[in-house]
Amino acid sequence: MLREKQSKAGLYPKYTFETYVMGKNNQLAYAVATTVAERPGEAYNPVFLYSGVGLGKTHLIQAIGNKILEKKPGTKVVYITGESFTNELIESIQSGKGKGRYTSNEFRQKFRKADVFLIDDIQFIIGRGTTTEEFFHTYNALYMAQKQIIITSDRPPKDFNALENRITSRFSSGIIVDIQPPDLEMRTAILRRKRDENHDPVPNDVIDLIAETVDTNVRELEGAYLRVLTDAKTSNFDITKETAAKTLGQSIKEKEVRPVNMNQILRAVCTYYSVKSNDIKGKRRTKELVLPRQVAMYLIKDLTKTPLMSIGEFLGGRDHTTIIYGVEKVEKESAYLGKLRQDISNVKQIIYAE
């Protein structure tokens, strides 16, 4: 019976609080989620969870729905992704024109009669006029009826330039929580739990290697673990630190962190982003140059501890406040943008490969 209700709500039974690994990076998000699951519509409403790709947003939002159905089977829970919400709206519009079978009234009833509305990856709705308008009215109807609303996204509400203020202001009436990338201890715990649950023959030193190698997100972390396991099974060899390193393309050598200078860092940034050093130091502020320039600022400060004024002089005579802004922007965005974190890691590899 529970499985049937979960399926109807769009939920997957595997996503539960029991299978969610909690650590410093997601502690607040986990606490909010479990509280909402206990008291939907009362504790926090709405809830807005955001993080980069593969950091557990979907697991957490689905765990809320599954726990509510487990405790209160009569609750009408609806889970949908932003992309599916858009597609279903298009289907309902086509029905109104004599095509399709999903009417606009059925579309509205499905969502506006929910007791708990879970919408995942709302960024897919942004910039779509009709879909945004429909979401606004759905949100309003549920909020006025004191129904629980939980939203996830890959960025905070303030970063949605195309989302109207009338919507983003409503998110602020509840609680906005981010999920940070997992630290080394957290990544190790995730992999050990996965190994123990599946009874995989993976030694601790291999777990440590994978956790140290992949620091972007949980999805890529688990993907690397699966590659190591599959490669060993396919080739019929024992899983060791050396074989795992080969699978992951790593070298098992102690790497000395040697000192680097500003010119080495600038060369690596220019190589990675395919731009010229003169352009990085120049005054142009095109999209193709702003990010590499700020990454260079961040890495020079991080790897050389050069004074801000000296960094500014090196990068075309820029004011130290410009350097502070660039460094802080990269620090902030790399906390929830997996691609930027990976870009920085890739640039570092180029630097130390020289």
N, C-alpha and C positions, 0 to 999 in steps of 0.2 A: 504493500500500500504506500509506504513512504517513497520507495523508488519510483512509483507511478507519479506521485505528486511532484517529486524532484524533476522528473522528465518533463512533465507538463509545464513546470515553472521555468524550464530552460537551464536547470542546474545539473552539475556532475557530482555524483556521490563521493568521488575521491577527494574533492576539495573540502576539507574539514579543518577545524582548529587543531585537532589532534595531530594532523599530518603537516601542520604549518610550523616551521622552525622559527622561533622568536629570539631576537637578539637586540643589541643596542640600536641597530639600524632601523628596526621596525617596531620597537617597543610601544611607542605611543599609538601607532596605527593599530596594533594588535589589541591594546587596551580599549581603544574606542570601539573597535569592531565587536569584541566580546560583550561590551556593555550594551551596545545597540542590539545585539542578538538576544540579550536577556530582557531588554525593555524597549522594543521597537516603537518608534513614534513618541517616545518620552525623553530619553536621555540626551541624544544629540540628533538634531534634525534641521537641515540636511547634513549629510556627511560627504565631504569631498576629499578623496584620496588621490594623490598624484605621485608619480615616480617615473624613472626611465623605463625602457623596455626590459621585460624579464625579471622584475624585482618582486613579483608576488601580488600585484594588485588584483588580478583575476582570482587567484586562490583565496584571498582574504574576503573579497566581496561575495564570492560564491559560498564561502564558509558561513558567512552571516545568514544567507538564505537557507542553507541546509540545517543550521542549528535552529532557526525559527520554525521550520517545518517539523523538525524532530520534537520540539517542545510544544508547539501549537499547530497541529496538523490542519486545523481549519483555516489558517491564515492564507490569504491569497498573495502569493509571492510571484513576482514577474522579473525575470532577468533577461536582459537583451544588450547587445553591443550597439554602439553608435551607428555602425555600418548597417546592421540588420534593421535598426529603427528607421533609417533612411530608406532602405529597400522596401520595407513593409508599407511605409507611407506612400512610396511611388506606386506600389501595387494597389493601394486603396484609391489613389487618384485615378489610375487607369480603370478601375472598376466603375467609378463614377461616369466614365466616358463609354461605358458599355463593354469594357474589356476586363478580364480577370474576375476573381470571385471574392475578393477581400474588400468589403465596403468601408467607406470612411467612418461610418458609425461603429462598425465592428472594431476598427482600428482604435478609435477613441475609447470604446468600452473596455477593450483589453487592458489598456494602460491606466486609464483614469479611475477604474474600479479596483485597482490593486491596493492591498494593505501595505505591501512593501515593494517598492520600485527600485530595482538595481539596474543601473545603466553603465556599461563598461566602455571605456575609450570614447568619451564624449567628443574628443577632438575631431572625429569623423563627421560630426554634425556641423562644426563650425564653418561658416562661410556659405552654407546652403540655406538660402532665404526661407523657403517654404518649410523645410525641416526644422530650422531654428524656431520659426514661429509656432509650429505645432508642438515642439518640445516645451516652449515657454508656456503655452496654455495647459499642457499636460502637467508640467511642474506646478503651476499655480493651483490647478484643481486638487492635486494631491496634497500640497502644502496647506491649503485652506481647510482641507478635511483632516489635517493632522496625521496624515499617513507618512510612513517612513520612506525617505528618499536617500539613496546612496549612489554616488557618482564617482567614477574613476577617470583619470586622464594622464597624459604623459607630461603635463605641465600645470603650473598653478593657474587659477582663474585670471590673475592680472596679466598673464602673458597672452591671453586670447584677444588680439587686437580686433578681430572680426566679430567678437561676441558682444552683443549690446550690453550697455551698463545695467539695464533693467534686469538682465539675467545674472550677471556676475555679482551684482549687489545682493541678490538673494542668496547666493552661496555663502556670503559672509555672515549671514544670520545664523548659520550653524557652526560647524567646525571644519577647518581645512588642515589636513595632515599629510606630510610627505613621508615617503619610504626611501631611505638612503641605500646606496649600494652596500652589500655586506662586507665587513672587515674580514681579515684572515681567519680569525677564530670562528666567525660565523660560517664562512665558506667551508671550513674543515668540518664543523658540526653538521652542516647540510649533507655533505658527502658521506660522512660516517653513518648518518642515519639512513641514507639511501642504501648504502652497502649492507647494513645490518638488517634492514627490512627485506632485502632481496637475497640475503645470504650469499653475497658475491665474494669471491676469493681475492679481495683487494687489500694488500697490506697497508698499514698506517703510513709508512713512508711514501707510498704512492699517492695516497689521499693527500698528504701534505704537499707533494709536488704539484698535483693538479690545482689545489687551492692557492698555491703561490703563483702558478702560471696564469690562471684565469681570474682576473679581478674586475671584470666588467659587470656581469649580472648573473643571476641564478640560472637562467635558461642556457647561457653559453657554458656555465660551469658544469651543469648536468650533461650537456652535449659532449663536453670534453671527456667526462667520466665514462660516458657510453662508448665513445670512440676507443678509449683505452681498453675497455672490457671486450668490445666486439673484435678489435684487432687481435687481442690475445686468443680469444676463442677460435677465430677464423684461422689463425696461423698455428694454433695448437702449441703455444708456449706459455710459460708461467708469467704472471704479471709481476714485474720488478720495476724498480725505479728507472733502470736503464731502458727497458723496453717501453715503459710509459713515456719517457722523455723522447724516444725515437718517434713514437706515434704522434706526440704533440709537437714534434719538430724542435725540441729543446736540446740543449747541450748540458750534460751533467758536469759542469766545471764550476768551481767557486769563482764567482765574478767579483773582481775587485772594483769597487766604485772609485774610479780614478777621477781626479779633478778635470773639469772641462772649462772652457772659456766662452765668452760671449760670441766670438766669431764662429766657433764650432756649432753652437746652438742655433745661430741664425742660418748657417748653411743647411743644417738638418731641417729646419722649418721650411726653408725655401725649396729644398728637395722634395719634401713630403707634399707640400701644397702647390708645387709647380709655379712658383712666383720668383721674382728677382729681388735680391737684397736691396737694390736701390729703390724699388717700389715700396718695400716694407719700411724703409727709412723716409720715404717721401711723404707728401701731404695728402695724396689722394685717399679718399675714404670709401672706395667702392666695396661692395659686399665681398668680393674675392680677396680683398686685402685686409679688411678689418679683423677678421678672425685669425689669420696667420700672424698678424702683428700683435694681437693680444696674447696669443699662445706663446709667441717669442718673449713677450714681457714676463709672462707667468713663469716660463721655464728658466729664464735668466735669473729671476729672483729666487726661484726654488733650488736651482742647482749650483748657483755661484755665490749666492748671498751678497751680490753686488748692491751697493747703495742705490736707492731709487733715482737720485739725481744723475748718477753715472749711467744708469740704464737709459734714462731719458736722453742724455747727451749722445749715447751710442746709437740710439734709434732715431736719429734725425733731429736732435735738439728739442725733444719734447719735454714738457713740464712734468715734474714728479707727480702732480695730481692726476695727470693722464695715465701714468704708469700704475698708480694705485687703483684707478678705475678699471683698467684693463686686467690687472691681476685679480682683483676681487670678482670681476664678471666671469672670468674663466673658472675661478674657484667655485663660485656659486652654481654655474651652469653644469660644470662637470660632475656635480653632486647628484644630478638627476638625469643628465643626458648621457646615456651609455656610449653613443658614438663619439662624443667629445672626449670622454675618458679614454676610449680606445685610440683616438687620434693622438692624444698626449703620450700614451704608452708607445705607440708606433714611432713617434718622433724621438723619444728617448732611446729606442733601439737603434735608430739611425745614428744618433749622437755617439753612443758607446761602441758602435761597430766600426767607427773610424780608426 
